[in-house]
Amino acid sequence: MNQQPNNPLHGVTLADLLERLVERYGWEELGNRVPIRCFTHDPSLKSSLKFLRKTPWARAKVERLYLRSVCYENRNVAPRSRGEDGDEGQGGEG
């Protein structure tokens, strides 16, 4: 399996990404943050996914919002571990 440790979007489908953003912000706020018509006029997951799959610039904006909001929140909740010298391992003697 191809590992992509530096790609935070690896394994996240566009549908999952959009569902999480809608859950977090709702359609109205999502349309304010990414002002594209599929979010502001009669929005739905199906029509938005269709548009985003065909429009690279819009998809890039949505992915950036996802990274700034959802991934940043996850980073603050569960920091990446880099080995045994994390916070829990400091000051302990073997």
N, C-alpha and C positions, 0 to 999 in steps of 0.2 A: 504494500500500500504506500502511496506517495505521501510523505509527511510534509506539511507546510507550517512549521512552527511560527514563522513570522507573519503569517496571513491570518488576521483575526476573523476574516469572513469565510475561511475554509470550513466546509461542512454546513454552512448556514444557507438554506435556500432563500431565494428572493421572497417566496410566499411566507416563510417563517419570519424573515426580517420585517416585512411589511405588517404582518399580524402583530408582532411585538410593538412596533411603532404606533399602530392604531390603538392597541391596548393601553399603551403608556400615555399618548397624547390625545387620542380621539381624532376624528377626521378634521374638525374645524381647526384645531391647533396644528395639526400636521400640514394643513393647507396654508396656514400662516408661516410656518417654518420653511416649507418647500412649496412656493406658490406655483403649482401646476394645476391645470384645469381638472385633471382626473381626481384631485383631492378636494377641490372647492365646489364643483358642480355635480351633484348627484353621485357622490363617491361610492364605489364598491370595490371589494378585493379583486374580483374578476376583471373589471375594466381597468383598474389601476395596474394590475400585473401585466395585462396585455400591452398597455402603453409603455410601462417601464422596460419590458423585454425588447421593445422595438426602438427605444429612445435612449441611447447610451448616456447622454448628458444628464437626463432626468434620473436615470438609475444611479449615476455617480453621486448626485446630490443626496438621494435617499440613503445610499450606503454610507456617505460621510455623516449624515445625521445619526444613523444607527451607531456608527463607531463612536461618535462624540457622546451619545447619551447612554445607550444600553451597555456597550462594552466598557465605557469609562466607569459606569456604576458597578459592573461586575468586578472590575479591577480593584476598586476600593473595598469591596466586600471580601474578595478572596485573592490576595496577592499571590503572584507566581512564586513557587518555591524554586530555589536555585541550588539547593543542597542542604547539608547538615548545619550550616552556619546561619540559620534564620533566627528570628527572635526567640523561639522556644529553646534553642540550643545554646544560647549565650550564657556564660558564667557557670555552666555545669562541668563537673569534673567526673571523668570516666569511671 
